[in-house]
Every structure is written in structure tokens, then in C-alpha cells.
Amino acid sequence: MVYDALCPERRMNDDQEMVDSPNSDDQKFYDLLQAAQKPLWPGCTNHTELSFAVRLLTIKSEGNMSQQSFNEMVALLKESHPTNNLVPEEV
């Protein structure tokens, strides 16, 4: 409890060893790992949040799309999928 009060960024793991909370760079990596497992919407089996974003960027790059055209395409995809989807607003 003393460590919790004095060092809130540190915590104990299950083996009672001191564990630091991830810094901002580490947290970004952990967020990407989670995005690689989140379905694009509940019930979606074809793509995760990360695989969809990567595929969109590949299409943009290979097709030499302008940023404006790409953002419009992403906006159309966002509004055409179920309302609780993870399609990015813009990439």
C-alpha cells in the first residue's frame, strides 16, 4: 500500500514483483497489439482494426491516391459499416 500511495505508476504483479507502468511509447505498442485482435465490429471475422487500416494504406499507396480522395473513401466506409465499427475516421 505504501508503494501504491508513493509511486502510483508502479504496481505489483501476481508474483509480488514490482512492475512499472508502460511509458507512452510502450503504451502505443500495447495499443497496437490490442488493435490487432479487435474485430472491426462485433461479429466481423474478416478484419481486425489494425488489418483494415493496413489494407487501406496499402491500397492508397499502390493506387497513388490523393489524401483528399482517400479520406473521402474512408468516410464512406465508416458510414456504410455498422454504427459501432472501428473504421478509422481518417488515416
Helices and strands as residue ranges (DSSP letters): H 2-6, E 10-12, E 18-20, H 24-35, H 49-62, H 67-80
